[in-house]
Amino acid sequence: MRLANGIVVDKVKTFGELKFSALRREVHAQDEDGMMLDEITERTYDLKSRGQGGMIQVSIPERAGEKKFNYNDEVDMVNPVVSSVATPGFPEPEVTWYIKAEDIVPKKRNPQGQMPPKKE
């Protein structure tokens, strides 16, 4: 089975509460000779995921802009997709999972400035 566009997940069930940690890396464009250019194509951030019980890395396109949240700010991912890459290995292939999203945004609050009630 091939899922060319990745796996769309239920954010709440899969990731639960998300808290911002840090910028992990920036990916730069390369020229035809493989030389790194100044142009950034995507950024990967560390987010603490209650649903996964630890840190996850989420990549967003450069057009979403650099994210500068405070450590532990509650955030939300816009349209996350989980995908994988398999490489040959012995005795079994190795699979690397990755998460891409359109953006990482602050968690929405209600008009009174409070967080919406958590769903069980």
N, C-alpha and C positions, 0 to 999 in steps of 0.2 A: 504494500500500500504506500502511495506517495501523497503527501499533503503539501503541495507546492506553496500554499499560503500559510502554512503553520496551523496551529491548533488554537482556536478562539476559546478562551476560558471564562468561567464565572469568577469575576474579580473577588467578590466577597468570600465565596467558598474556597477558592484556591489560595488567595493571598491574605485574606483577613485585613486587620489593621496594618497600615504601612506607615513607617516613620523614616524620614530622611536621615541619611548618615553622611555621605560625602560623594564628591566626584571621584570616580575610579580612574577613568582614562578618556582621552580624546583621540579619535581616529582621524588621521590626515589623508587627504587625497594624494595620489602618486602620479607622476608623469609617465610617459610611455617607456622610460628607462627604469622605472621603479623607484625613482628618487622622490622623497617625501616633499610635499608642497606645504605652504603655510595654510592652505584652505582646510578647514575642519569639515568632515562629512557627518560625524555623529559623536555623541558623548554617552558614556556609560556611567551610571550612578549606582551606589550601594544604597539599598533600602532595607530596613529591618521589617520582616514579614512575620506577623504573628501566626498566620495560617501555615507557613512553611517552617516555623520554629527557628528562624535564623535569618542571616543576611542573604539577599538575592541581588543580582546585578540586572539592571534594566537599561537598554540602549534606546536613545531617542535621536531623531534626525537633528542636524545642526539648525535647521529652520525653526525649531521649537525654542531656540535660544538657550543660553547658559542658565542653569538653575542655581539660585543662591538662597536656599532655605536655611533656617537655623537647624542645628543638630536636634533631632527628635521631633521636628515639626511633622504633624500628620499630613500626609500627601495622598494623592490618588493618581492612578495611571489612566491615560486616555487610550482606549482601544488596544489593550495588550494582546499580544499573540506569542505563543510559545512554539519554538521550533527546535530542530536538532540537526547535528551534523555527525555522521558516523565515519570513523576511519578504521582501516583494517588493523587488526591486532591479533595477538596469539595469547590464549586460545580462542578468545572471542573479540569481535570488533569493539572499539571504544566509542561511546556516544557522549557528545557534549550537548547539553540543553542550553538554550538561550532565550531571553525574553526581550522583545522589542515592543515599543509603544509609540504612539504619535506624540505624546507629551507627558510630563509629570506636573501636576497642578496642586495647589493647596486644597486640602479637604474642605468641602463646602460646609458652611455654617448656616443655621436658620436666621431669620431676621432679628432675633433677640441676641445674636452673637454666640449662641451655643451650638455645640456639635449636635447633629441629629441623633436620636436614640439608636443604640447599637441593636442590630437584628441578631436574634439567637439562632 
